[in-house]
Amino acid sequence: MRKPIELMSNETMNNKKIKLGLSGVGDFAEKCFIELFQNHPMVESLAIADVDAERLARIAEKFGIDVCYDSHSALCESDVDAVAIFTQRHLHGPMSVEALKSGKHVYCAVPAASSVAEVEELVKTVNETGLIYMMGETSYYYPSALYCREQFKKGKFGDFVYGEGEYRHDMSHGFYEAYQNSGGPNWQRVAGVPPMYYPTHSTSMLISTTGQYLTQVSCLGYRDKVDDKVFGEGLNNWDNPFSNETALFRTSGGGMFRVNEFRRVGDLTGNSVRMSMTGTEGTYQEQGEHTCLWTSLDGESVDLTEELKCGEPDIDPSEKVGKGIQYDFFTGVSKYHPVEQIPKEFFGLTNGHYGSHHFLVDDFCRSVIENKLAPNHVWAAARYTVPGLVAHASAMQEGALMAIPDFGDPGAQWQYLFED
Ligand SMILES: NC(=O)c1ccc[n+]([C@@H]2O[C@H](COP(=O)([O-])OP(=O)(O)OC[C@H]3O[C@@H](n4cnc5c(N)ncnc54)[C@H](O)[C@@H]3O)[C@@H](O)[C@H]2O)c1
């Protein structure tokens, strides 16, 4: 289990607080994150920004927020210490860079950026400013990822051989509404984003477990056949014809990793993100959220299904579900989650994505206050994001093998919040 390297005393923590600004008060921020940032003991004040004036006013009233800005840029010019970005996914790279260049620490929902050049610029800006950047990767905190990291650390897998990570989420399961929410009449232009441009739910689990990164890829795509003007040449900003993409990666330690990013998929299993992994000594296998199995060469065979299950959310999800927000956005925690590290102010507040939301907000706030790296810092975010961007380029060339640029590890000057 992850262990804090050294925690500040409560007294010190209570004396240091962050003025936080949140950019993009759409569905995810409203239903899942604003109340967490508002209630975190290290947050002194919360300002919000959105280009949609009506939405901004409604959210300000709902959460009793006095300080509002009409754009991300205006928020960046304000006196907040940190900015949490919840705008649409294709906007994240330049917005994160703008906030960092304005002297703000940055939390950003996934993915980190939409091109390799944007990721490069992001890493460079963090290096130059020395500010905290954390990507809000939910899957990093999934019970399966927590379990596999612990087993890997104990050497139970042996040497990593092969892994599978996938995110299966059909367009009809909330995506149409999510893209329409802010997309205007041309919402399809963004909805047709290449599936591999959103790879981090799949890649983060394996990369964070093994410590390896991805060096080469060959990827194939499924040319979409549905007539909804989303995927196809000329229909979206990327001229992307693929609704499903499957990539095979080489890992830096000589292993293999298969990733599926599916947006037309006849599967409504609750947990749309899953991983499986095989080493020379042991194997973890997962099918939906219903079967999780550990087996090893020395004869162990453990059904982990109940142990890794997350409890029910503390709220009634039906109050929050709607538009692009699904039932699986709301869950409690599993027995693998180190809930004792979470501030007591969060108990009873909405949690979601398999227990991850509370940890995301808490890790970011601690990271800023203690000036130490949280798990999904910019170098990790680059390693989760860039492989998908290159994978799509490979798919456009019918599986051509391509090298994946790597932006390295944090510099030696950085300290870490947690041991792993
Ligand atoms: N599991 C996960 O990690 C997970 C789940 C859901 C959503 N997300 C991510 O969260 C993000 C937000 O998703 P959502 O469904 O809430 O989107 P949304 O479209 O509902 O909200 C985005 C908001 O950003 C605002 N915005 C756009 N440009 C802006 C600017 N320049 N300044 C200020 N505001 C601006 C829009 O007006 C809108 O209100 C997305 O990036 C999505 O990928 C992640």
The ligand as a Gaussian input file, in Angstrom:
#p B3LYP/6-31G(d) Opt

LIG

0 1
 N      -12.726000       9.415000     -15.421000
 C      -12.279000      10.591000     -15.761000
 O      -11.116000      10.875000     -15.574000
 C      -13.200000      11.602000     -16.407000
 C      -14.588000      11.423000     -16.425000
 C      -15.381000      12.428000     -16.969000
 C      -14.808000      13.568000     -17.536000
 N      -13.450000      13.685000     -17.526000
 C      -12.805000      14.879000     -18.108000
 O      -13.272000      16.040000     -17.459000
 C      -13.297000      17.132000     -18.364000
 C      -14.612000      17.864000     -18.267000
 O      -15.652000      17.010000     -18.708000
 P      -17.175000      17.502000     -18.668000
 O      -17.996000      16.348000     -19.077000
 O      -17.473000      18.189000     -17.400000
 O      -17.144000      18.591000     -19.856000
 P      -18.191000      19.765000     -20.099000
 O      -18.186000      20.004000     -21.561000
 O      -19.490000      19.451000     -19.421000
 O      -17.537000      21.006000     -19.334000
 C      -16.451000      21.739000     -19.839000
 C      -16.636000      23.195000     -19.423000
 O      -15.467000      23.936000     -19.768000
 C      -15.890000      25.229000     -20.199000
 N      -14.838000      25.915000     -20.965000
 C      -14.410000      25.684000     -22.225000
 N      -13.459000      26.564000     -22.572000
 C      -13.240000      27.365000     -21.502000
 C      -12.369000      28.446000     -21.224000
 N      -11.517000      28.923000     -22.151000
 N      -12.423000      29.038000     -20.009000
 C      -13.278000      28.581000     -19.054000
 N      -14.133000      27.557000     -19.257000
 C      -14.119000      26.945000     -20.464000
 C      -17.142000      24.922000     -21.013000
 O      -17.948000      26.064000     -21.222000
 C      -17.817000      23.870000     -20.129000
 O      -18.680000      24.441000     -19.180000
 C      -12.999000      16.547000     -19.733000
 O      -11.688000      16.809000     -20.065000
 C      -13.159000      15.059000     -19.576000
 O      -12.285000      14.335000     -20.378000
 C      -12.648000      12.745000     -16.973000

